[in-house]
Each structure stands twice: as structure tokens, then as C-alpha cells.
């Protein structure tokens, strides 16, 4: 079994290993490829301007070992609206089906890119004095393979014309119309051919050769060679291990759900942080087909104490264990803090660590909070392993939990713990889009320059938590300038929100983040019982698209959102926008 994923860079350790494996396959399977072209692969992925193409690398990997069994490299031009399959190869030791699965994925992604056609080169299948029988048979097998999808050589052009006197058996230009019935127009194909010759082969093709080949394209519409090979038998749709059964997993993003999110639920009238929030989102997302469920990995307590004070974590653990079954402990005394003399009694000490009167402790609160942390860290681990997006759908939320305090239904700061884990690999930006200020991550990272914290929220003059979120709070020490609060008025439309979001995204671009962590609050929606703004599903989709345009590996961690009739649709709209932008697909 293998999975197909897109590799966006050669910087993350898992991506670097995949790129190196691809380079080995290139040297093994394509002996005529220039060394410089193979060595330039990491730069092609990083810099789309290197050859004026955007490079998309897909790898087929064994899920447990990460061994690369095949790859496809596609060059895309968004202005000319075409894709060029530069290389496609399977490891000779692979079990079969890899090439077909990769090509199906390339076709699907090309259609999603709205390409007018998928072009590539194939060596000729016509007899030639310089082609021995074995090579000719291999060339015919390759063209037979592509013909199964309707891809055939372009005819009536000088594309196969030798560039120099020593060039023989020049490749065909092959076109896959991707199932479209639209005719390929001459003007478009001329642009495609010019782009390929001038950019991919700029070291080889002189201008006069390019002009000769381009001007030889006279048919309008373009003609493809008539089918030459008998149709292959229909591939079984029920055969175990068939390539098409493996491929869909590659297009789904990891979704980690806190399976024990309901064990700490408080069954009291008006307690809105309820389990139905998760089930409403989950029902909508499962219908969308965008995500695949993955199991949360358990982590030691040390990952929590990296961002939270040890005494605070120990207190929550002991206090929750001491609450009788079925009972809840609410803070009722809030002593002015004396760090040397916290209250002795655990029930009184709740007010020493808590910021409000509506976040209870009960027997299972610590366990549920720890499960949410595991989900956030699992999502971060998938992104660190090369996933472009992962979503931790959790209760309890976390963005109000500071280094040594809890509140706002939050016990541990799930998103901050995820950001801390990713910060070992590069700079991290946190973009909190909850209606309420992300005071937790502000407090945790306030003195650091490697994690940028940005929060768009209701002004603390009227919105919880009231004591933080002012725009003059910009960080301190090394972190000065690395905290941005964008506090908005009580009534905000989708258009007004987008202006604030664009300001936040500009700061993140300037920061040069390697990863993005989004504490996702859906309480900005119209009619949410804890908010006063008027965003609708369309706004969530547009906001998601703006964030996706950053092109950063992204971890989304669920925070607020309490209008359960619409929360699922808002979440799905957000992710639809986030994933529709080319950089994150």
C-alpha cells in the first residue's frame, strides 16, 4: 500500500528525505537528464520564478516507512492555464500500480488547477535505425499507457525536429485533454510550446529554432494522433490494492478529534461549551470529503509544561482528581496574587489560577484537556511530517489559558503547545480568529521573537476577557513587536473583518513564518450567543481563502463557536476556502 502526497519544499526533514529519494530516482531512471536540473529540484520547489513555472512534486510513499516508491513532477503556468508533466517514474522495486495512481492524481490536480490541457513528452514509438527493439518496445508501452487516458501525440508540427545535427529520435509532444470536449486552439498551443521551449529548454533551443517550431503549429483546432493501441481491459474497481483505492487518501487532510471531549461536560442550563459543538462540525466536515480521521498520539506531561507553569499543571491535576464524581468546583475567591503564598486549600486556590467564575473543575476536566493537547500535537506532527494542513477538532478549547492560569472554558493552551512543538523547525505565526482575544498565547510568547502572535477580536472594552487585547500590547524584551492585537468594534461586517484580516496577513508575511497555527473561533458568526458580529458562511470561505494564500503549512485548532445550528457550515466553508487556493492543495 502507498499514499500520495504533495511535497512543497525540501526544508522539513520528511520533505528533504523525499526530495533526495526523488533525485536518486531521477538519476536512476533518466540517464540523459542534466545534473544541474536534478540538483535544482529543491530550488524549483522553493522559487517558482527560477524557470517561470510553479513546480508541483507528488510522491508515492509507504505509509509506515516513508520510502518513496514513485514520483511525478508537474510544471504549472497560471497565466497560460496549462500543466506540463516533467517527469513521472516508479521505483523498479515497487509492487506495481504506482505510475497509474500518480498519473491519475496528476490529472485530477490539473483539472483542479483548471488547466486547459496536460502536456508532456514521450520518446517516439516509430521504428528508427537508432532504436533497438527493446527500446522501441519500451516506448510503445509508455505511449500505450498514456493512451488509456486519452493522451496522444500532437501531429502536424515540427516539435520532433532535431535541434542540432547530432540529435536523433526527438520526443513527441503529447497532450491529455483531461476529458474535456473543448477544442485546443492553435493560439493557446503555440503559447504552451513557446513556454516549454524557452523556459525548460532555454539552455538548448536557440530563438530561431523556437520560432520555427511555434510557427509550424497551423492546425486550428489542434490535431492529436489517432488511437494506435488496443484499449486495455477495464481496470477493476473492486480489486484489493488497486491504485484508485489508495489515491483518494492523498487528497484528504488529517483530522484529529478529541474522542473524550465529552467526559467533562457540565449538564447545566446555559452552559454553552457543549459536546454538540464537535458533533455539528464533524457531521458537516465528513460530508465534505476534505478530511480523513487520524488517531491522536499520547504525549508525556512534559509537552504541557514547556508552555505552562509546572505548579499550575500540577494543581489542575490534583484538584480535578479530588473533585467528587458528578460534582464541579467553581472558583469563588480570587486573592490578589502573592506568588510566594498561594492559598493552601485546593478549592480556594482555584481562584488563584482561574480568571473567571464559569470555568469549572471536575473529575474529568484534566483528562479532557490533556486529550485536546494530544490532538493539537498530533496535528502539528502531521504538518511537521509534510502535511500541508491538519485540523485538531477539540474540546475543551485553549486560547484563554495563559502560562499559569485557566479560564474561558480553557485549561491548557492547545494551539500554543502545537506552536511550541513546531518552533523547533522554524518560525511560527499564530493567527487567532476567535471573537475573543487570544490572551493565552499572548502571555506565553510575549517575550519571544520566534513565535509571532496575532489576534483579531472584539475590543476588550466590551468583550471577554476584558483585561487584555489592547493594540498597545506589542510584546516585551526580545518579543517586542512580535505581538499584534487588532481590536474591532462591537458590530463588524464580513467586509470590515476582511480588512482587519488583510492587515494581520501582511504582518505574517513580513515575519517570514515557516508554519502557521490558526486558533479557529467560529463565534464571529451571525447570531453566536457569545459574539456580536455578523459573518456568514460566505465570509468564512473568503477568510479561509485569504489565509490559504499565505501558502504556509497550517495547523488549525478549534476554539470557540456556539451557534450549533450553523457552526458546521461555517467550519466547512472556512476549510473550503482555505484549501481552494493552489498553494495549500
C-alpha positions as CSV (number, residue, x, y, z in Angstrom):
1,X,0.0,0.0,0.0
2,X,1.2,3.5,-0.6
3,X,-0.1,7.0,-0.1
4,X,0.4,10.0,-2.4
5,X,1.2,13.4,-1.0
6,X,2.5,16.7,-2.3
7,X,5.9,17.9,-1.3
8,X,6.1,21.6,-1.1
9,X,9.7,22.1,-0.1
10,X,12.9,20.4,0.8
11,X,13.2,22.0,4.2
12,X,11.2,19.8,6.6
13,X,13.2,16.7,7.4
14,X,10.5,14.4,5.9
15,X,10.3,16.5,2.8
16,X,14.1,16.7,2.5
17,X,14.3,12.9,2.6
18,X,11.5,12.6,-0.1
19,X,13.3,15.1,-2.4
20,X,16.6,13.2,-2.0
21,X,14.8,10.0,-2.9
22,X,13.3,11.6,-6.0
23,X,16.7,12.9,-7.0
24,X,18.0,9.3,-6.7
25,X,15.2,8.0,-8.9
26,X,15.8,10.8,-11.5
27,X,19.4,9.7,-11.8
28,X,18.4,6.0,-12.0
29,X,15.5,6.3,-14.4
30,X,16.5,9.3,-16.6
31,X,20.1,9.0,-17.5
32,X,20.0,11.8,-20.0
33,X,18.8,14.5,-17.5
34,X,21.4,17.1,-16.8
35,X,22.9,17.0,-13.3
36,X,22.1,20.7,-12.8
37,X,18.4,20.0,-13.4
38,X,18.3,17.3,-10.7
39,X,20.3,19.4,-8.3
40,X,18.0,22.4,-8.8
41,X,14.9,20.4,-7.7
42,X,14.8,21.9,-4.1
43,X,15.1,25.4,-5.6
44,X,12.4,24.7,-8.1
45,X,10.0,23.9,-5.3
46,X,11.0,27.0,-3.3
47,X,11.3,29.5,-6.1
48,X,8.6,29.5,-8.8
49,X,10.4,32.2,-10.6
50,X,13.5,30.1,-11.2
51,X,12.1,28.8,-14.5
52,X,8.9,30.9,-14.6
53,X,7.0,27.8,-13.7
54,X,5.4,26.7,-10.4
55,X,6.6,23.2,-9.6
56,X,4.4,20.6,-8.0
57,X,6.0,17.4,-6.7
58,X,3.9,14.4,-5.8
59,X,5.5,11.4,-4.2
60,X,4.0,7.9,-3.6
61,X,5.2,6.7,-0.2
62,X,4.8,3.7,2.0
63,X,2.8,5.0,5.0
64,X,4.9,3.4,7.7
65,X,8.5,3.7,6.4
66,X,8.1,6.8,4.2
67,X,10.0,5.0,1.4
68,X,9.4,6.7,-1.9
69,X,8.0,4.3,-4.5
70,X,7.5,6.8,-7.3
71,X,7.0,10.5,-8.1
72,X,5.6,12.9,-10.5
73,X,6.9,16.4,-11.2
74,X,4.5,18.9,-12.8
75,X,5.3,22.4,-14.0
76,X,2.3,24.8,-14.0
77,X,1.8,28.2,-15.6
78,X,-1.2,30.0,-14.1
79,X,-1.2,32.7,-16.7
80,X,-1.3,30.3,-19.7
81,X,-3.5,27.8,-17.9
82,X,-1.6,24.6,-18.7
83,X,0.3,21.9,-16.9
84,X,3.4,20.2,-18.1
85,X,4.3,16.7,-16.7
86,X,8.0,17.0,-16.5
87,X,8.8,13.5,-15.0
88,X,6.8,10.5,-13.8
89,X,8.6,7.4,-12.6
90,X,8.2,4.4,-10.3
91,X,10.9,2.7,-8.4
92,X,11.8,-0.5,-10.2
93,X,11.3,-2.4,-6.9
94,X,7.7,-1.1,-6.4
95,X,4.9,-3.6,-6.4
96,X,3.0,-2.0,-9.4
97,X,0.2,0.4,-9.8
98,X,2.3,3.4,-8.6
99,X,2.6,5.0,-12.1
100,X,-1.1,4.7,-12.8
101,X,-2.0,6.1,-9.3
102,X,0.4,9.0,-9.8
103,X,-0.9,9.8,-13.2
104,X,-4.5,9.8,-12.1
105,X,-3.5,12.2,-9.3
106,X,-1.7,14.5,-11.7
107,X,-4.8,14.6,-14.0
108,X,-7.1,15.3,-11.0
109,X,-4.9,18.1,-9.8
110,X,-4.5,19.5,-13.3
111,X,-8.3,19.7,-13.5
112,X,-8.5,21.4,-10.1
113,X,-5.9,23.8,-11.4
114,X,-8.4,24.5,-14.3
115,X,-5.7,23.6,-16.9
116,X,-6.8,23.6,-20.5
117,X,-4.6,20.6,-21.0
118,X,-1.8,18.4,-19.6
119,X,1.2,18.3,-21.9
120,X,4.3,16.2,-21.7
121,X,6.9,14.5,-23.9
122,X,7.3,10.8,-24.8
123,X,10.0,9.1,-26.8
124,X,8.9,8.0,-30.3
125,X,7.3,4.7,-31.0
126,X,8.1,4.7,-34.7
127,X,10.8,2.4,-36.0
128,X,14.2,4.1,-36.4
129,X,17.7,2.9,-37.3
130,X,18.9,4.2,-33.9
131,X,16.2,2.5,-31.8
132,X,16.8,-1.2,-30.9
133,X,13.8,-3.5,-30.4
134,X,13.9,-3.3,-26.6
135,X,13.9,0.5,-26.5
136,X,11.1,0.6,-29.2
137,X,9.0,-1.8,-27.1
138,X,9.5,0.3,-24.0
139,X,8.5,3.5,-25.9
140,X,5.4,1.8,-27.2
141,X,4.5,0.5,-23.8
142,X,4.8,4.1,-22.4
143,X,2.5,5.6,-25.1
144,X,0.1,2.7,-24.7
145,X,0.0,3.5,-21.0
146,X,-0.9,7.2,-21.6
147,X,-3.4,6.4,-24.4
148,X,-5.5,4.6,-21.8
149,X,-6.4,8.1,-20.5
150,X,-6.8,9.6,-24.0
151,X,-3.4,11.3,-24.1
152,X,-1.9,11.1,-27.6
153,X,0.9,12.8,-29.5
154,X,0.2,16.1,-31.2
155,X,0.6,15.8,-35.0
156,X,1.3,18.2,-37.8
157,X,4.1,20.2,-36.1
158,X,7.8,20.4,-36.1
159,X,8.1,19.6,-32.4
160,X,10.1,16.5,-33.2
161,X,12.6,18.5,-35.4
162,X,16.2,17.9,-34.2
163,X,17.8,21.0,-32.5
164,X,21.3,20.1,-33.7
165,X,22.9,17.7,-36.2
166,X,23.6,15.1,-33.5
167,X,20.1,15.0,-32.2
168,X,18.1,11.9,-33.1
169,X,14.7,10.4,-32.0
170,X,13.4,13.6,-30.6
171,X,10.4,13.2,-28.3
172,X,6.7,13.6,-29.2
173,X,4.7,16.4,-27.6
174,X,1.8,14.6,-26.0
175,X,-1.5,16.2,-24.9
176,X,-4.1,14.9,-22.4
177,X,-7.3,16.9,-22.8
178,X,-8.3,15.8,-19.3
179,X,-11.6,14.5,-20.5
180,X,-12.7,17.9,-21.9
181,X,-14.6,18.2,-25.1
182,X,-13.3,21.7,-25.8
183,X,-11.1,22.0,-28.8
184,X,-7.5,23.0,-28.3
185,X,-7.0,26.2,-30.2
186,X,-3.8,27.0,-32.2
187,X,-3.0,30.2,-30.4
188,X,-3.1,28.5,-27.0
189,X,-0.9,25.6,-28.0
190,X,1.6,27.9,-29.6
191,X,1.9,29.7,-26.3
192,X,2.3,26.4,-24.5
193,X,5.1,25.2,-26.8
194,X,6.9,28.6,-26.7
195,X,6.8,28.5,-22.9
196,X,8.2,24.9,-22.7
197,X,11.0,25.5,-25.2
198,X,12.0,29.0,-23.9
199,X,11.9,28.1,-20.2
200,X,12.5,24.4,-19.8
201,X,15.0,24.1,-22.7
202,X,16.4,27.6,-22.7
203,X,19.9,26.2,-22.4
204,X,19.3,24.1,-25.6
205,X,16.9,25.8,-28.0
206,X,18.1,29.0,-29.9
207,X,15.4,31.6,-30.7
208,X,15.3,30.7,-34.4
209,X,14.5,27.1,-33.5
210,X,11.7,28.1,-31.1
211,X,10.2,30.3,-33.8
212,X,10.3,27.6,-36.4
213,X,8.6,25.1,-34.1
214,X,6.0,27.5,-32.9
215,X,5.1,28.7,-36.4
216,X,4.7,25.1,-37.6
217,X,1.6,24.8,-35.5
218,X,-1.0,25.6,-38.1
219,X,-4.0,23.4,-37.3
220,X,-6.9,25.0,-35.6
221,X,-8.1,23.2,-33.6
222,X,-5.1,21.1,-32.7
223,X,-5.0,17.6,-34.0
224,X,-4.0,14.6,-31.9
225,X,-2.8,11.3,-33.4
226,X,-5.5,8.7,-33.9
227,X,-5.5,6.0,-31.2
228,X,-2.9,3.4,-32.1
229,X,-3.1,0.8,-29.3
230,X,-6.0,-1.5,-28.4
231,X,-7.9,-0.4,-25.4
232,X,-6.7,-2.1,-22.2
233,X,-9.2,-4.1,-20.2
234,X,-11.3,-2.0,-17.8
235,X,-9.5,-1.7,-14.5
236,X,-11.4,-3.4,-11.7
237,X,-13.0,-1.1,-9.2
238,X,-13.1,-3.8,-6.6
239,X,-9.6,-5.4,-6.9
240,X,-7.9,-5.1,-3.4
241,X,-4.9,-2.8,-3.5
242,X,-6.0,-1.1,-6.8
243,X,-4.3,2.2,-7.3
244,X,-7.6,4.1,-7.4
245,X,-8.4,2.8,-3.9
246,X,-5.1,4.2,-2.5
247,X,-5.1,7.5,-4.2
248,X,-8.1,9.3,-2.5
249,X,-6.3,9.2,0.8
250,X,-3.7,11.6,-0.5
251,X,-6.1,14.4,-1.2
252,X,-7.6,14.3,2.3
253,X,-6.2,16.3,5.2
254,X,-5.6,14.9,8.7
255,X,-8.4,15.5,11.1
256,X,-7.7,14.7,14.8
257,X,-10.8,14.6,17.1
258,X,-10.6,14.5,20.8
259,X,-12.6,11.3,21.3
260,X,-13.0,12.1,25.1
261,X,-14.1,15.6,24.6
262,X,-17.5,15.0,26.3
263,X,-16.3,13.4,29.5
264,X,-16.0,16.7,31.4
265,X,-19.3,18.1,30.2
266,X,-21.3,20.2,32.6
267,X,-25.0,19.4,32.3
268,X,-26.3,22.8,33.5
269,X,-28.8,25.1,31.8
270,X,-27.0,27.8,29.8
271,X,-23.6,26.0,29.7
272,X,-22.9,26.6,26.0
273,X,-19.5,24.8,25.7
274,X,-21.3,21.6,24.9
275,X,-20.3,18.4,23.1
276,X,-22.8,19.1,20.3
277,X,-20.4,21.7,19.1
278,X,-18.0,18.9,18.0
279,X,-20.6,16.6,16.5
280,X,-22.1,19.5,14.5
281,X,-18.8,20.4,12.9
282,X,-17.9,16.7,12.4
283,X,-21.1,15.9,10.6
284,X,-20.6,18.8,8.2
285,X,-16.9,18.1,7.5
286,X,-17.4,14.3,7.0
287,X,-20.0,15.1,4.3
288,X,-17.5,17.5,2.6
289,X,-14.9,14.7,2.0
290,X,-12.0,17.0,2.7
291,X,-10.6,15.2,5.7
292,X,-9.5,11.8,6.9
293,X,-9.7,10.9,10.6
294,X,-6.4,10.1,12.3
295,X,-5.8,8.8,15.8
296,X,-4.3,11.2,18.4
297,X,-0.9,10.2,19.7
298,X,-0.4,10.3,23.5
299,X,2.3,12.6,24.8
300,X,4.1,13.0,28.1
301,X,3.1,15.8,30.6
302,X,6.4,17.5,29.7
303,X,5.0,18.9,26.5
304,X,2.5,20.8,28.5
305,X,5.0,22.2,31.0
306,X,7.0,23.5,28.1
307,X,4.5,26.4,27.9
308,X,2.6,26.1,31.2
309,X,4.0,26.6,34.7
310,X,4.7,23.3,36.4
311,X,2.9,24.2,39.6
312,X,-0.2,25.3,37.7
313,X,-0.3,22.0,35.8
314,X,0.2,20.0,38.9
315,X,-2.5,21.9,40.6
316,X,-5.0,21.2,37.9
317,X,-4.1,17.5,38.0
318,X,-4.6,17.3,41.8
319,X,-7.6,19.5,42.0
320,X,-9.5,17.6,39.3
321,X,-8.7,14.3,40.9
322,X,-10.1,15.5,44.2
323,X,-13.5,16.6,43.0
324,X,-16.2,14.1,43.8
325,X,-17.7,12.2,40.8
326,X,-20.6,14.2,39.3
327,X,-19.6,17.4,41.1
328,X,-17.9,20.6,39.8
329,X,-15.7,23.1,41.5
330,X,-16.2,26.7,40.6
331,X,-13.7,29.5,41.7
332,X,-15.3,31.7,44.3
333,X,-12.4,33.5,45.9
334,X,-9.9,35.5,43.8
335,X,-7.0,36.5,46.0
336,X,-4.7,39.2,44.9
337,X,-1.7,37.1,43.8
338,X,1.2,36.6,46.1
339,X,3.4,34.1,44.3
340,X,5.1,33.0,47.4
341,X,1.8,32.4,49.3
342,X,-0.9,30.8,47.2
343,X,-4.0,29.6,49.2
344,X,-3.5,26.2,50.8
345,X,-6.9,24.7,50.2
346,X,-7.3,23.4,46.7
347,X,-10.9,24.7,46.3
348,X,-9.8,28.2,47.3
349,X,-6.7,28.0,45.2
350,X,-8.9,27.7,42.1
351,X,-9.4,31.4,42.2
352,X,-5.6,31.9,42.3
353,X,-5.3,30.2,38.9
354,X,-8.6,31.0,37.3
355,X,-9.6,34.2,35.6
356,X,-13.4,33.9,35.8
357,X,-16.3,32.2,37.6
358,X,-17.7,30.0,34.8
359,X,-14.8,27.6,34.1
360,X,-15.3,24.6,36.5
361,X,-13.0,21.9,37.6
362,X,-14.4,18.4,37.7
363,X,-13.1,14.8,37.9
364,X,-12.6,14.6,34.1
365,X,-11.6,18.2,33.2
366,X,-7.8,17.5,33.4
367,X,-8.2,14.3,31.3
368,X,-10.3,16.0,28.6
369,X,-7.8,18.9,28.5
370,X,-4.9,16.6,28.1
371,X,-6.7,14.8,25.3
372,X,-7.1,18.1,23.5
373,X,-3.4,18.8,23.8
374,X,-2.6,15.3,22.3
375,X,-4.9,16.2,19.3
376,X,-3.2,19.5,18.7
377,X,0.3,18.0,18.9
378,X,-0.8,15.1,16.6
379,X,-2.0,17.7,14.0
380,X,1.3,19.6,14.4
381,X,3.3,16.4,13.9
382,X,1.4,15.6,10.7
383,X,2.3,19.1,9.4
384,X,5.9,18.6,10.5
385,X,5.9,15.4,8.6
386,X,4.8,17.1,5.4
387,X,1.0,17.5,5.5
388,X,0.0,20.9,4.2
389,X,-2.9,21.2,6.6
390,X,-4.1,19.4,9.7
391,X,-7.1,20.2,11.9
392,X,-7.5,19.4,15.6
393,X,-11.2,19.4,16.4
394,X,-11.1,19.6,20.2
395,X,-13.0,20.4,23.4
396,X,-12.1,21.9,25.7
397,X,-10.7,24.9,23.8
398,X,-7.5,26.5,24.9
399,X,-6.6,30.0,23.7
400,X,-7.6,31.7,27.0
401,X,-5.2,29.5,29.1
402,X,-2.1,31.5,30.0
403,X,1.2,30.2,31.3
404,X,-0.2,29.9,34.9
405,X,-3.9,30.4,34.6
406,X,-7.1,28.9,33.1
407,X,-10.5,30.3,32.2
408,X,-12.9,30.9,29.3
409,X,-13.6,27.2,29.2
410,X,-9.9,26.7,28.6
411,X,-7.4,24.7,30.7
412,X,-4.4,24.2,28.6
413,X,-3.4,26.2,25.5
414,X,-3.7,23.6,22.8
415,X,-2.7,25.9,19.9
416,X,0.3,27.4,21.8
417,X,1.6,23.9,22.7
418,X,1.3,23.0,19.0
419,X,3.2,26.2,18.0
420,X,5.9,25.4,20.6
421,X,6.4,22.0,19.0
422,X,6.7,23.4,15.5
423,X,9.0,26.3,16.6
424,X,11.9,23.8,16.8
425,X,11.7,23.6,13.0
426,X,11.3,27.3,12.2
427,X,9.4,30.5,12.8
428,X,5.8,30.1,13.7
429,X,3.0,32.6,13.3
430,X,-0.2,32.2,15.3
431,X,-3.3,33.8,13.8
432,X,-6.2,33.8,16.3
433,X,-9.5,34.4,14.6
434,X,-11.8,33.8,17.5
435,X,-14.2,36.6,18.6
436,X,-12.4,36.8,21.9
437,X,-8.8,37.9,22.4
438,X,-6.2,35.1,22.4
439,X,-4.7,36.2,25.7
440,X,-3.2,32.8,26.4
441,X,-0.7,32.7,23.5
442,X,0.0,36.4,24.0
443,X,1.0,35.7,27.6
444,X,3.0,32.6,26.7
445,X,5.0,34.0,23.8
446,X,5.1,37.7,24.9
447,X,8.9,37.8,25.3
448,X,9.8,35.7,22.2
449,X,10.7,36.7,18.7
450,X,10.4,33.2,17.1
451,X,6.7,33.0,17.5
452,X,4.5,35.8,16.2
453,X,1.1,36.1,17.9
454,X,-1.7,37.9,16.1
455,X,-5.3,38.2,17.3
456,X,-8.3,39.7,15.7
457,X,-11.0,40.1,18.3
458,X,-13.7,42.2,19.9
459,X,-12.3,45.2,21.7
460,X,-11.7,44.4,25.4
461,X,-13.8,47.4,26.4
462,X,-16.8,45.1,25.8
463,X,-15.6,41.6,25.0
464,X,-14.2,38.9,27.2
465,X,-11.6,38.6,28.7
466,X,-11.6,42.4,29.2
467,X,-8.2,42.8,30.7
468,X,-6.1,42.1,27.5
469,X,-6.2,42.6,23.8
470,X,-5.4,46.3,23.6
471,X,-3.4,47.4,20.5
472,X,-0.6,48.9,22.5
473,X,0.3,45.4,23.8
474,X,3.2,44.6,21.4
475,X,5.4,42.3,23.3
476,X,8.4,42.8,25.6
477,X,12.2,42.3,25.5
478,X,13.1,40.2,22.6
479,X,9.4,39.8,21.8
480,X,8.8,43.5,21.3
481,X,7.0,43.9,18.0
482,X,6.0,40.2,17.8
483,X,2.5,40.5,19.3
484,X,-0.2,42.2,17.2
485,X,-3.7,42.8,18.5
486,X,-6.4,44.0,16.1
487,X,-9.3,45.0,18.3
488,X,-12.6,45.6,16.4
489,X,-15.8,47.4,17.3
490,X,-18.9,45.7,18.6
491,X,-20.6,45.4,15.2
492,X,-18.5,44.1,12.3
493,X,-19.5,43.0,8.8
494,X,-17.7,40.5,6.7
495,X,-16.1,43.2,4.6
496,X,-14.8,45.1,7.7
497,X,-13.4,41.8,9.0
498,X,-11.5,41.1,5.8
499,X,-9.8,44.4,6.0
500,X,-8.5,43.5,9.5
501,X,-7.5,40.1,8.3
502,X,-5.5,41.5,5.4
503,X,-3.6,43.7,7.9
504,X,-2.9,40.6,10.0
505,X,-1.7,38.6,7.0
506,X,0.6,41.4,5.8
507,X,2.3,41.2,9.2
508,X,2.6,37.4,9.0
509,X,4.2,37.7,5.5
510,X,6.7,40.3,6.8
511,X,7.5,37.9,9.7
512,X,8.6,35.2,7.3
513,X,6.9,32.3,9.2
514,X,7.7,28.7,8.4
515,X,4.4,27.4,9.9
516,X,1.0,28.9,10.7
517,X,-1.2,27.9,13.6
518,X,-4.8,29.1,13.5
519,X,-6.8,29.1,16.7
520,X,-10.2,28.9,14.9
521,X,-13.1,30.6,16.6
522,X,-16.5,30.3,14.8
523,X,-18.1,32.7,17.3
524,X,-17.6,35.5,14.8
525,X,-20.7,34.1,13.1
526,X,-24.0,36.0,12.9
527,X,-26.2,35.0,15.9
528,X,-23.5,33.4,18.0
529,X,-24.6,33.8,21.7
530,X,-21.2,35.0,22.8
531,X,-20.5,37.4,20.0
532,X,-22.0,40.4,18.2
533,X,-20.6,40.2,14.7
534,X,-22.4,39.2,11.5
535,X,-20.1,36.9,9.5
536,X,-21.9,34.3,7.4
537,X,-20.7,31.1,5.6
538,X,-19.6,33.1,2.5
539,X,-17.4,35.3,4.8
540,X,-15.8,32.3,6.4
541,X,-14.9,30.9,2.9
542,X,-13.4,34.1,1.8
543,X,-11.4,34.5,5.0
544,X,-10.1,30.9,4.6
545,X,-9.0,31.7,1.0
546,X,-7.1,34.7,2.2
547,X,-5.3,32.7,4.9
548,X,-4.6,29.9,2.4
549,X,-3.0,32.3,0.1
550,X,-0.1,32.6,2.5
551,X,0.9,29.1,1.3
552,X,2.1,28.0,4.7
553,X,1.9,24.6,6.3
554,X,-1.1,25.2,8.6
555,X,-2.4,23.7,11.9
556,X,-6.0,24.7,12.7
557,X,-7.0,24.2,16.3
558,X,-10.7,24.6,17.3
559,X,-11.6,27.3,19.8
560,X,-15.0,28.9,20.2
561,X,-18.2,28.9,18.3
562,X,-21.5,28.2,20.0
563,X,-24.4,28.6,17.5
564,X,-24.7,24.9,16.8
565,X,-27.2,25.1,14.0
566,X,-24.7,26.9,11.8
567,X,-21.3,26.1,13.2
568,X,-20.8,23.1,11.0
569,X,-21.5,25.0,7.8
570,X,-19.2,27.8,8.9
571,X,-16.4,25.4,9.6
572,X,-16.8,23.6,6.2
573,X,-16.9,27.0,4.4
574,X,-13.7,28.1,6.1
575,X,-11.8,24.9,5.1
576,X,-13.3,25.0,1.6
577,X,-11.7,28.5,1.2
578,X,-8.5,27.5,2.9
579,X,-7.9,24.6,0.6
580,X,-9.1,26.0,-2.7
581,X,-6.0,28.2,-3.1
582,X,-3.3,26.5,-5.1
583,X,-0.5,26.9,-2.5
584,X,-2.2,24.7,0.0
585,X,-3.6,21.9,-2.2
